[in-house]
């Protein structure tokens, strides 16, 4: 139990360091924390199974950082994390480039 508590503290610190965990009075607000936490757990599980090497872990964590910075969106579909590029131009036709992250690879 204590081991999980320490891991959660590390993750909360990481969220703070990324600037996405904010305190408002006695509440903490983290708009994208649930999905980011889910993705981090997915990465940890895949890494522990030997399905991701160090480079792939770093690449996936970079995508999560982009998600926390609201530069991409993430969504789950059939056990795969899909990365949806967010268009920054207002005059686009609302189409997004869609990438899939599966087994640590981006397509």
Backbone as XML, in Angstrom:
<?xml version="1.0"?>
<chain id="A" units="angstrom">
  <residue number="1" name="UNK">
    <atom name="N" x="0.826" y="-1.192" z="0.000"/>
    <atom name="CA" x="0.000" y="0.000" z="0.000"/>
    <atom name="C" x="0.867" y="1.251" z="0.000"/>
  </residue>
  <residue number="2" name="UNK">
    <atom name="N" x="1.935" y="1.253" z="0.811"/>
    <atom name="CA" x="2.804" y="2.417" z="0.890"/>
    <atom name="C" x="3.510" y="2.661" z="-0.434"/>
  </residue>
  <residue number="3" name="UNK">
    <atom name="N" x="3.844" y="1.569" z="-1.149"/>
    <atom name="CA" x="4.514" y="1.684" z="-2.440"/>
    <atom name="C" x="3.628" y="2.438" z="-3.438"/>
  </residue>
  <residue number="4" name="UNK">
    <atom name="N" x="2.333" y="2.105" z="-3.489"/>
    <atom name="CA" x="1.402" y="2.798" z="-4.379"/>
    <atom name="C" x="1.247" y="4.258" z="-3.995"/>
  </residue>
  <residue number="5" name="UNK">
    <atom name="N" x="1.250" y="4.541" z="-2.690"/>
    <atom name="CA" x="1.122" y="5.909" z="-2.211"/>
    <atom name="C" x="2.302" y="6.754" z="-2.691"/>
  </residue>
  <residue number="6" name="UNK">
    <atom name="N" x="3.515" y="6.181" z="-2.624"/>
    <atom name="CA" x="4.704" y="6.891" z="-3.096"/>
    <atom name="C" x="4.659" y="7.108" z="-4.599"/>
  </residue>
  <residue number="7" name="UNK">
    <atom name="N" x="4.161" y="6.115" z="-5.348"/>
    <atom name="CA" x="4.034" y="6.259" z="-6.801"/>
    <atom name="C" x="3.035" y="7.362" z="-7.137"/>
  </residue>
  <residue number="8" name="UNK">
    <atom name="N" x="1.925" y="7.405" z="-6.390"/>
    <atom name="CA" x="0.928" y="8.446" z="-6.625"/>
    <atom name="C" x="1.491" y="9.825" z="-6.317"/>
  </residue>
  <residue number="9" name="UNK">
    <atom name="N" x="2.305" y="9.932" z="-5.266"/>
    <atom name="CA" x="2.933" y="11.213" z="-4.934"/>
    <atom name="C" x="3.862" y="11.655" z="-6.054"/>
  </residue>
  <residue number="10" name="UNK">
    <atom name="N" x="4.608" y="10.695" z="-6.620"/>
    <atom name="CA" x="5.509" y="11.017" z="-7.728"/>
    <atom name="C" x="4.725" y="11.499" z="-8.938"/>
  </residue>
  <residue number="11" name="UNK">
    <atom name="N" x="3.600" y="10.834" z="-9.218"/>
    <atom name="CA" x="2.783" y="11.236" z="-10.351"/>
    <atom name="C" x="2.172" y="12.616" z="-10.117"/>
  </residue>
  <residue number="12" name="UNK">
    <atom name="N" x="1.688" y="12.874" z="-8.905"/>
    <atom name="CA" x="1.143" y="14.196" z="-8.589"/>
    <atom name="C" x="2.220" y="15.279" z="-8.725"/>
  </residue>
  <residue number="13" name="UNK">
    <atom name="N" x="3.438" y="14.968" z="-8.282"/>
    <atom name="CA" x="4.544" y="15.916" z="-8.428"/>
    <atom name="C" x="4.823" y="16.160" z="-9.908"/>
  </residue>
  <residue number="14" name="UNK">
    <atom name="N" x="4.787" y="15.094" z="-10.709"/>
    <atom name="CA" x="5.021" y="15.240" z="-12.143"/>
    <atom name="C" x="3.945" y="16.125" z="-12.767"/>
  </residue>
  <residue number="15" name="UNK">
    <atom name="N" x="2.683" y="15.916" z="-12.371"/>
    <atom name="CA" x="1.602" y="16.775" z="-12.862"/>
    <atom name="C" x="1.864" y="18.235" z="-12.484"/>
  </residue>
  <residue number="16" name="UNK">
    <atom name="N" x="2.293" y="18.465" z="-11.245"/>
    <atom name="CA" x="2.614" y="19.833" z="-10.808"/>
    <atom name="C" x="3.744" y="20.412" z="-11.644"/>
  </residue>
  <residue number="17" name="UNK">
    <atom name="N" x="4.794" y="19.607" z="-11.853"/>
    <atom name="CA" x="5.943" y="20.066" z="-12.643"/>
    <atom name="C" x="5.551" y="20.400" z="-14.079"/>
  </residue>
  <residue number="18" name="UNK">
    <atom name="N" x="4.564" y="19.695" z="-14.604"/>
    <atom name="CA" x="4.099" y="19.946" z="-15.968"/>
    <atom name="C" x="3.144" y="21.144" z="-16.030"/>
  </residue>
  <residue number="19" name="UNK">
    <atom name="N" x="2.773" y="21.655" z="-14.874"/>
    <atom name="CA" x="1.914" y="22.839" z="-14.817"/>
    <atom name="C" x="0.439" y="22.575" z="-15.020"/>
  </residue>
  <residue number="20" name="UNK">
    <atom name="N" x="0.013" y="21.333" z="-14.846"/>
    <atom name="CA" x="-1.399" y="21.027" z="-15.077"/>
    <atom name="C" x="-2.192" y="20.794" z="-13.803"/>
  </residue>
  <residue number="21" name="UNK">
    <atom name="N" x="-1.518" y="20.719" z="-12.688"/>
    <atom name="CA" x="-2.195" y="20.550" z="-11.413"/>
    <atom name="C" x="-2.162" y="21.891" z="-10.695"/>
  </residue>
  <residue number="22" name="UNK">
    <atom name="N" x="-3.338" y="22.454" z="-10.527"/>
    <atom name="CA" x="-3.429" y="23.779" z="-9.912"/>
    <atom name="C" x="-4.294" y="23.702" z="-8.666"/>
  </residue>
  <residue number="23" name="UNK">
    <atom name="N" x="-3.957" y="24.519" z="-7.701"/>
    <atom name="CA" x="-4.715" y="24.554" z="-6.463"/>
    <atom name="C" x="-5.615" y="25.788" z="-6.460"/>
  </residue>
  <residue number="24" name="UNK">
    <atom name="N" x="-6.890" y="25.573" z="-6.162"/>
    <atom name="CA" x="-7.865" y="26.650" z="-6.012"/>
    <atom name="C" x="-8.494" y="26.490" z="-4.638"/>
  </residue>
  <residue number="25" name="UNK">
    <atom name="N" x="-8.006" y="27.275" z="-3.690"/>
    <atom name="CA" x="-8.467" y="27.130" z="-2.309"/>
    <atom name="C" x="-8.035" y="25.800" z="-1.752"/>
  </residue>
  <residue number="26" name="UNK">
    <atom name="N" x="-9.016" y="24.996" z="-1.326"/>
    <atom name="CA" x="-8.673" y="23.680" z="-0.801"/>
    <atom name="C" x="-8.896" y="22.569" z="-1.836"/>
  </residue>
  <residue number="27" name="UNK">
    <atom name="N" x="-9.058" y="22.941" z="-3.099"/>
    <atom name="CA" x="-9.264" y="21.985" z="-4.180"/>
    <atom name="C" x="-8.077" y="21.985" z="-5.128"/>
  </residue>
  <residue number="28" name="UNK">
    <atom name="N" x="-7.799" y="20.829" z="-5.701"/>
    <atom name="CA" x="-6.810" y="20.727" z="-6.768"/>
    <atom name="C" x="-7.560" y="20.478" z="-8.069"/>
  </residue>
  <residue number="29" name="UNK">
    <atom name="N" x="-7.160" y="21.173" z="-9.109"/>
    <atom name="CA" x="-7.788" y="21.044" z="-10.413"/>
    <atom name="C" x="-6.737" y="20.548" z="-11.399"/>
  </residue>
  <residue number="30" name="UNK">
    <atom name="N" x="-7.081" y="19.502" z="-12.087"/>
    <atom name="CA" x="-6.201" y="18.944" z="-13.123"/>
    <atom name="C" x="-7.095" y="18.448" z="-14.253"/>
  </residue>
  <residue number="31" name="UNK">
    <atom name="N" x="-7.310" y="19.316" z="-15.228"/>
    <atom name="CA" x="-8.262" y="19.035" z="-16.299"/>
    <atom name="C" x="-8.027" y="17.710" z="-17.017"/>
  </residue>
  <residue number="32" name="UNK">
    <atom name="N" x="-6.799" y="17.379" z="-17.265"/>
    <atom name="CA" x="-6.491" y="16.217" z="-18.081"/>
    <atom name="C" x="-5.811" y="15.093" z="-17.296"/>
  </residue>
  <residue number="33" name="UNK">
    <atom name="N" x="-5.876" y="15.151" z="-15.996"/>
    <atom name="CA" x="-5.153" y="14.201" z="-15.157"/>
    <atom name="C" x="-5.674" y="12.776" z="-15.286"/>
  </residue>
  <residue number="34" name="UNK">
    <atom name="N" x="-6.981" y="12.585" z="-15.396"/>
    <atom name="CA" x="-7.521" y="11.227" z="-15.452"/>
    <atom name="C" x="-6.983" y="10.471" z="-16.663"/>
  </residue>
  <residue number="35" name="UNK">
    <atom name="N" x="-7.063" y="11.085" z="-17.830"/>
    <atom name="CA" x="-6.581" y="10.432" z="-19.051"/>
    <atom name="C" x="-5.064" y="10.257" z="-19.009"/>
  </residue>
  <residue number="36" name="UNK">
    <atom name="N" x="-4.352" y="11.275" z="-18.529"/>
    <atom name="CA" x="-2.893" y="11.180" z="-18.440"/>
    <atom name="C" x="-2.489" y="10.052" z="-17.491"/>
  </residue>
  <residue number="37" name="UNK">
    <atom name="N" x="-3.171" y="9.945" z="-16.355"/>
    <atom name="CA" x="-2.883" y="8.883" z="-15.384"/>
    <atom name="C" x="-3.136" y="7.515" z="-16.018"/>
  </residue>
  <residue number="38" name="UNK">
    <atom name="N" x="-4.220" y="7.402" z="-16.741"/>
    <atom name="CA" x="-4.547" y="6.160" z="-17.423"/>
    <atom name="C" x="-3.465" y="5.787" z="-18.437"/>
  </residue>
  <residue number="39" name="UNK">
    <atom name="N" x="-3.010" y="6.767" z="-19.201"/>
    <atom name="CA" x="-1.971" y="6.527" z="-20.208"/>
    <atom name="C" x="-0.639" y="6.149" z="-19.553"/>
  </residue>
  <residue number="40" name="UNK">
    <atom name="N" x="-0.293" y="6.809" z="-18.461"/>
    <atom name="CA" x="0.948" y="6.486" z="-17.742"/>
    <atom name="C" x="0.880" y="5.046" z="-17.225"/>
  </residue>
  <residue number="41" name="UNK">
    <atom name="N" x="-0.251" y="4.656" z="-16.674"/>
    <atom name="CA" x="-0.404" y="3.277" z="-16.196"/>
    <atom name="C" x="-0.277" y="2.275" z="-17.338"/>
  </residue>
  <residue number="42" name="UNK">
    <atom name="N" x="-0.822" y="2.610" z="-18.503"/>
    <atom name="CA" x="-0.720" y="1.758" z="-19.687"/>
    <atom name="C" x="0.749" y="1.595" z="-20.085"/>
  </residue>
  <residue number="43" name="UNK">
    <atom name="N" x="1.481" y="2.702" z="-20.068"/>
    <atom name="CA" x="2.914" y="2.662" z="-20.410"/>
    <atom name="C" x="3.673" y="1.801" z="-19.412"/>
  </residue>
  <residue number="44" name="UNK">
    <atom name="N" x="3.401" y="2.004" z="-18.114"/>
    <atom name="CA" x="4.074" y="1.205" z="-17.079"/>
    <atom name="C" x="3.813" y="-0.286" z="-17.277"/>
  </residue>
  <residue number="45" name="UNK">
    <atom name="N" x="2.567" y="-0.631" z="-17.543"/>
    <atom name="CA" x="2.203" y="-2.037" z="-17.728"/>
    <atom name="C" x="2.920" y="-2.620" z="-18.930"/>
  </residue>
  <residue number="46" name="UNK">
    <atom name="N" x="2.916" y="-1.908" z="-20.045"/>
    <atom name="CA" x="3.578" y="-2.389" z="-21.262"/>
    <atom name="C" x="5.087" y="-2.511" z="-21.046"/>
  </residue>
  <residue number="47" name="UNK">
    <atom name="N" x="5.672" y="-1.555" z="-20.326"/>
    <atom name="CA" x="7.113" y="-1.592" z="-20.051"/>
    <atom name="C" x="7.459" y="-2.789" z="-19.164"/>
  </residue>
  <residue number="48" name="UNK">
    <atom name="N" x="6.625" y="-3.048" z="-18.148"/>
    <atom name="CA" x="6.896" y="-4.175" z="-17.249"/>
    <atom name="C" x="6.765" y="-5.515" z="-17.956"/>
  </residue>
  <residue number="49" name="UNK">
    <atom name="N" x="5.994" y="-5.549" z="-19.039"/>
    <atom name="CA" x="5.838" y="-6.771" z="-19.827"/>
    <atom name="C" x="6.946" y="-6.905" z="-20.877"/>
  </residue>
  <residue number="50" name="UNK">
    <atom name="N" x="7.844" y="-5.909" z="-20.922"/>
    <atom name="CA" x="8.934" y="-5.938" z="-21.887"/>
    <atom name="C" x="8.515" y="-5.540" z="-23.290"/>
  </residue>
  <residue number="51" name="UNK">
    <atom name="N" x="7.362" y="-4.896" z="-23.418"/>
    <atom name="CA" x="6.850" y="-4.513" z="-24.735"/>
    <atom name="C" x="7.313" y="-3.128" z="-25.184"/>
  </residue>
  <residue number="52" name="UNK">
    <atom name="N" x="7.898" y="-2.360" z="-24.263"/>
    <atom name="CA" x="8.409" y="-1.031" z="-24.590"/>
    <atom name="C" x="9.847" y="-0.921" z="-24.110"/>
  </residue>
  <residue number="53" name="UNK">
    <atom name="N" x="10.707" y="-0.381" z="-24.956"/>
    <atom name="CA" x="12.071" y="-0.116" z="-24.502"/>
    <atom name="C" x="12.148" y="1.324" z="-23.989"/>
  </residue>
  <residue number="54" name="UNK">
    <atom name="N" x="13.296" y="1.727" z="-23.508"/>
    <atom name="CA" x="13.465" y="3.049" z="-22.900"/>
    <atom name="C" x="13.104" y="4.163" z="-23.874"/>
  </residue>
  <residue number="55" name="UNK">
    <atom name="N" x="13.522" y="4.045" z="-25.115"/>
    <atom name="CA" x="13.224" y="5.073" z="-26.123"/>
    <atom name="C" x="11.716" y="5.196" z="-26.351"/>
  </residue>
  <residue number="56" name="UNK">
    <atom name="N" x="11.038" y="4.067" z="-26.431"/>
    <atom name="CA" x="9.597" y="4.084" z="-26.644"/>
    <atom name="C" x="8.860" y="4.676" z="-25.440"/>
  </residue>
  <residue number="57" name="UNK">
    <atom name="N" x="9.348" y="4.383" z="-24.242"/>
    <atom name="CA" x="8.746" y="4.963" z="-23.031"/>
    <atom name="C" x="8.885" y="6.480" z="-23.081"/>
  </residue>
  <residue number="58" name="UNK">
    <atom name="N" x="10.075" y="6.966" z="-23.411"/>
    <atom name="CA" x="10.310" y="8.413" z="-23.493"/>
    <atom name="C" x="9.435" y="9.056" z="-24.554"/>
  </residue>
  <residue number="59" name="UNK">
    <atom name="N" x="9.285" y="8.400" z="-25.713"/>
    <atom name="CA" x="8.431" y="8.940" z="-26.780"/>
    <atom name="C" x="6.978" y="9.020" z="-26.320"/>
  </residue>
  <residue number="60" name="UNK">
    <atom name="N" x="6.505" y="7.967" z="-25.655"/>
    <atom name="CA" x="5.125" y="7.962" z="-25.166"/>
    <atom name="C" x="4.914" y="9.029" z="-24.096"/>
  </residue>
  <residue number="61" name="UNK">
    <atom name="N" x="5.893" y="9.204" z="-23.213"/>
    <atom name="CA" x="5.776" y="10.238" z="-22.183"/>
    <atom name="C" x="5.780" y="11.633" z="-22.821"/>
  </residue>
  <residue number="62" name="UNK">
    <atom name="N" x="6.514" y="11.803" z="-23.914"/>
    <atom name="CA" x="6.500" y="13.083" z="-24.637"/>
    <atom name="C" x="5.113" y="13.371" z="-25.191"/>
  </residue>
  <residue number="63" name="UNK">
    <atom name="N" x="4.444" y="12.333" z="-25.684"/>
    <atom name="CA" x="3.076" y="12.506" z="-26.188"/>
    <atom name="C" x="2.146" y="12.892" z="-25.041"/>
  </residue>
  <residue number="64" name="UNK">
    <atom name="N" x="2.335" y="12.295" z="-23.870"/>
    <atom name="CA" x="1.501" y="12.651" z="-22.718"/>
    <atom name="C" x="1.755" y="14.103" z="-22.320"/>
  </residue>
  <residue number="65" name="UNK">
    <atom name="N" x="3.008" y="14.540" z="-22.383"/>
    <atom name="CA" x="3.304" y="15.954" z="-22.096"/>
    <atom name="C" x="2.569" y="16.866" z="-23.079"/>
  </residue>
  <residue number="66" name="UNK">
    <atom name="N" x="2.567" y="16.504" z="-24.360"/>
    <atom name="CA" x="1.831" y="17.290" z="-25.362"/>
    <atom name="C" x="0.336" y="17.301" z="-25.047"/>
  </residue>
  <residue number="67" name="UNK">
    <atom name="N" x="-0.177" y="16.187" z="-24.580"/>
    <atom name="CA" x="-1.581" y="16.109" z="-24.178"/>
    <atom name="C" x="-1.860" y="17.056" z="-23.006"/>
  </residue>
  <residue number="68" name="UNK">
    <atom name="N" x="-0.971" y="17.045" z="-22.017"/>
    <atom name="CA" x="-1.152" y="17.920" z="-20.861"/>
    <atom name="C" x="-1.045" y="19.392" z="-21.241"/>
  </residue>
  <residue number="69" name="UNK">
    <atom name="N" x="-0.276" y="19.693" z="-22.294"/>
    <atom name="CA" x="-0.138" y="21.061" z="-22.790"/>
    <atom name="C" x="-1.255" y="21.427" z="-23.770"/>
  </residue>
  <residue number="70" name="UNK">
    <atom name="N" x="-2.200" y="20.515" z="-23.971"/>
    <atom name="CA" x="-3.346" y="20.692" z="-24.862"/>
    <atom name="C" x="-2.925" y="20.901" z="-26.316"/>
  </residue>
  <residue number="71" name="UNK">
    <atom name="N" x="-1.842" y="20.230" z="-26.714"/>
    <atom name="CA" x="-1.380" y="20.284" z="-28.103"/>
    <atom name="C" x="-1.880" y="19.085" z="-28.904"/>
  </residue>
  <residue number="72" name="UNK">
    <atom name="N" x="-2.237" y="18.002" z="-28.216"/>
    <atom name="CA" x="-2.855" y="16.829" z="-28.832"/>
    <atom name="C" x="-3.939" y="16.332" z="-27.891"/>
  </residue>
  <residue number="73" name="UNK">
    <atom name="N" x="-4.830" y="15.529" z="-28.427"/>
    <atom name="CA" x="-5.831" y="14.855" z="-27.603"/>
    <atom name="C" x="-5.533" y="13.366" z="-27.617"/>
  </residue>
  <residue number="74" name="UNK">
    <atom name="N" x="-5.892" y="12.702" z="-26.551"/>
    <atom name="CA" x="-5.742" y="11.260" z="-26.441"/>
    <atom name="C" x="-7.110" y="10.647" z="-26.196"/>
  </residue>
  <residue number="75" name="UNK">
    <atom name="N" x="-7.305" y="9.445" z="-26.740"/>
    <atom name="CA" x="-8.530" y="8.714" z="-26.449"/>
    <atom name="C" x="-8.266" y="7.226" z="-26.579"/>
  </residue>
  <residue number="76" name="UNK">
    <atom name="N" x="-8.989" y="6.464" z="-25.790"/>
    <atom name="CA" x="-8.859" y="5.018" z="-25.810"/>
    <atom name="C" x="-9.798" y="4.437" z="-26.851"/>
  </residue>
  <residue number="77" name="UNK">
    <atom name="N" x="-9.298" y="3.425" z="-27.559"/>
    <atom name="CA" x="-10.145" y="2.691" z="-28.491"/>
    <atom name="C" x="-9.613" y="1.267" z="-28.587"/>
  </residue>
  <residue number="78" name="UNK">
    <atom name="N" x="-10.375" y="0.309" z="-28.111"/>
    <atom name="CA" x="-10.000" y="-1.106" z="-28.147"/>
    <atom name="C" x="-8.632" y="-1.374" z="-27.532"/>
  </residue>
  <residue number="79" name="UNK">
    <atom name="N" x="-8.345" y="-0.774" z="-26.385"/>
    <atom name="CA" x="-7.090" y="-1.010" z="-25.679"/>
    <atom name="C" x="-5.886" y="-0.311" z="-26.272"/>
  </residue>
  <residue number="80" name="UNK">
    <atom name="N" x="-6.119" y="0.583" z="-27.211"/>
    <atom name="CA" x="-5.048" y="1.342" z="-27.859"/>
    <atom name="C" x="-5.285" y="2.816" z="-27.583"/>
  </residue>
  <residue number="81" name="UNK">
    <atom name="N" x="-4.207" y="3.535" z="-27.308"/>
    <atom name="CA" x="-4.316" y="4.977" z="-27.121"/>
    <atom name="C" x="-4.174" y="5.639" z="-28.493"/>
  </residue>
  <residue number="82" name="UNK">
    <atom name="N" x="-5.183" y="6.383" z="-28.878"/>
    <atom name="CA" x="-5.140" y="7.128" z="-30.129"/>
    <atom name="C" x="-4.743" y="8.558" z="-29.831"/>
  </residue>
  <residue number="83" name="UNK">
    <atom name="N" x="-3.858" y="9.079" z="-30.647"/>
    <atom name="CA" x="-3.397" y="10.453" z="-30.515"/>
    <atom name="C" x="-4.014" y="11.248" z="-31.654"/>
  </residue>
  <residue number="84" name="UNK">
    <atom name="N" x="-4.756" y="12.293" z="-31.303"/>
    <atom name="CA" x="-5.414" y="13.125" z="-32.296"/>
    <atom name="C" x="-4.745" y="14.488" z="-32.286"/>
  </residue>
  <residue number="85" name="UNK">
    <atom name="N" x="-4.209" y="14.874" z="-33.420"/>
    <atom name="CA" x="-3.550" y="16.169" z="-33.535"/>
    <atom name="C" x="-4.606" y="17.264" z="-33.484"/>
  </residue>
  <residue number="86" name="UNK">
    <atom name="N" x="-4.331" y="18.303" z="-32.728"/>
    <atom name="CA" x="-5.246" y="19.434" z="-32.629"/>
    <atom name="C" x="-4.802" y="20.494" z="-33.626"/>
  </residue>
  <residue number="87" name="UNK">
    <atom name="N" x="-5.743" y="20.913" z="-34.455"/>
    <atom name="CA" x="-5.434" y="21.967" z="-35.423"/>
    <atom name="C" x="-5.362" y="23.297" z="-34.705"/>
  </residue>
  <residue number="88" name="UNK">
    <atom name="N" x="-4.285" y="24.031" z="-34.921"/>
    <atom name="CA" x="-4.141" y="25.324" z="-34.260"/>
    <atom name="C" x="-4.699" y="26.463" z="-35.093"/>
  </residue>
  <residue number="89" name="UNK">
    <atom name="N" x="-4.950" y="26.209" z="-36.367"/>
    <atom name="CA" x="-5.486" y="27.264" z="-37.222"/>
    <atom name="C" x="-6.999" y="27.243" z="-37.160"/>
  </residue>
  <residue number="90" name="UNK">
    <atom name="N" x="-7.585" y="28.426" z="-37.033"/>
    <atom name="CA" x="-9.037" y="28.518" z="-36.906"/>
    <atom name="C" x="-9.754" y="28.265" z="-38.224"/>
  </residue>
  <residue number="91" name="UNK">
    <atom name="N" x="-9.087" y="28.481" z="-39.354"/>
    <atom name="CA" x="-9.764" y="28.389" z="-40.636"/>
    <atom name="C" x="-9.650" y="26.999" z="-41.260"/>
  </residue>
  <residue number="92" name="UNK">
    <atom name="N" x="-9.300" y="25.981" z="-40.491"/>
    <atom name="CA" x="-9.238" y="24.630" z="-41.029"/>
    <atom name="C" x="-10.636" y="24.044" z="-41.074"/>
  </residue>
  <residue number="93" name="UNK">
    <atom name="N" x="-10.765" y="22.934" z="-41.744"/>
    <atom name="CA" x="-12.079" y="22.311" z="-41.879"/>
    <atom name="C" x="-12.347" y="21.275" z="-40.784"/>
  </residue>
  <residue number="94" name="UNK">
    <atom name="N" x="-11.747" y="21.485" z="-39.614"/>
    <atom name="CA" x="-11.952" y="20.640" z="-38.437"/>
    <atom name="C" x="-11.472" y="19.206" z="-38.603"/>
  </residue>
  <residue number="95" name="UNK">
    <atom name="N" x="-10.649" y="18.933" z="-39.598"/>
    <atom name="CA" x="-10.087" y="17.596" z="-39.712"/>
    <atom name="C" x="-8.821" y="17.520" z="-38.892"/>
  </residue>
  <residue number="96" name="UNK">
    <atom name="N" x="-8.645" y="16.410" z="-38.214"/>
    <atom name="CA" x="-7.447" y="16.188" z="-37.412"/>
    <atom name="C" x="-6.652" y="15.050" z="-38.027"/>
  </residue>
  <residue number="97" name="UNK">
    <atom name="N" x="-5.364" y="15.130" z="-37.902"/>
    <atom name="CA" x="-4.529" y="13.987" z="-38.250"/>
    <atom name="C" x="-4.640" y="13.027" z="-37.089"/>
  </residue>
  <residue number="98" name="UNK">
    <atom name="N" x="-4.753" y="11.771" z="-37.387"/>
    <atom name="CA" x="-4.926" y="10.797" z="-36.318"/>
    <atom name="C" x="-3.776" y="9.806" z="-36.358"/>
  </residue>
  <residue number="99" name="UNK">
    <atom name="N" x="-3.145" y="9.649" z="-35.251"/>
    <atom name="CA" x="-2.044" y="8.707" z="-35.107"/>
    <atom name="C" x="-2.437" y="7.670" z="-34.083"/>
  </residue>
  <residue number="100" name="UNK">
    <atom name="N" x="-1.969" y="6.462" z="-34.241"/>
    <atom name="CA" x="-2.226" y="5.438" z="-33.247"/>
    <atom name="C" x="-0.920" y="5.078" z="-32.572"/>
  </residue>
  <residue number="101" name="UNK">
    <atom name="N" x="-0.973" y="4.940" z="-31.258"/>
    <atom name="CA" x="0.174" y="4.454" z="-30.505"/>
    <atom name="C" x="-0.158" y="3.039" z="-30.069"/>
  </residue>
  <residue number="102" name="UNK">
    <atom name="N" x="0.497" y="2.084" z="-30.657"/>
    <atom name="CA" x="0.254" y="0.690" z="-30.335"/>
    <atom name="C" x="1.593" y="-0.004" z="-30.189"/>
  </residue>
  <residue number="103" name="UNK">
    <atom name="N" x="1.767" y="-0.702" z="-29.093"/>
    <atom name="CA" x="3.030" y="-1.364" z="-28.793"/>
    <atom name="C" x="4.183" y="-0.369" z="-28.804"/>
  </residue>
  <residue number="104" name="UNK">
    <atom name="N" x="3.895" y="0.870" z="-28.448"/>
    <atom name="CA" x="4.937" y="1.883" z="-28.360"/>
    <atom name="C" x="5.290" y="2.495" z="-29.705"/>
  </residue>
  <residue number="105" name="UNK">
    <atom name="N" x="4.629" y="2.081" z="-30.780"/>
    <atom name="CA" x="4.952" y="2.631" z="-32.089"/>
    <atom name="C" x="3.912" y="3.644" z="-32.478"/>
  </residue>
  <residue number="106" name="UNK">
    <atom name="N" x="4.340" y="4.678" z="-33.180"/>
    <atom name="CA" x="3.397" y="5.654" z="-33.708"/>
    <atom name="C" x="3.320" y="5.464" z="-35.206"/>
  </residue>
  <residue number="107" name="UNK">
    <atom name="N" x="2.120" y="5.464" z="-35.717"/>
    <atom name="CA" x="1.915" y="5.287" z="-37.163"/>
    <atom name="C" x="1.380" y="6.551" z="-37.760"/>
  </residue>
</chain>
